[in-house]
Amino acid sequence: MPFVNIQITREGATPEQKAELIAGVTELLVRVLNKNPATTFVIIDEVDTDNWGVGGQSVTALRLAQERAKVGK
């Protein structure tokens, strides 16, 4: 009974994109590991960019800095 947790930042992934992720991960587990799709669980967690950190900064702060750098060029 596989359980897959996908975490992405909350930035507008569409229901269609999420459905494609769920179907694709399930198909991969079926194909590679011969898992039963009926007992394969895929969870998508969307995390606010304020709550996702990289290199000591939130993604929100990093994106803001990137935008400011673009404007300054």
Secondary structure, DSSP 8 states (H G I E B T S, - for coil): --EEEEEEESS---HHHHHHHHHHHHHHHHHHH---GGG-EEEEEEE-GGG-EETTEEHHHHHHHHHHHHHH-
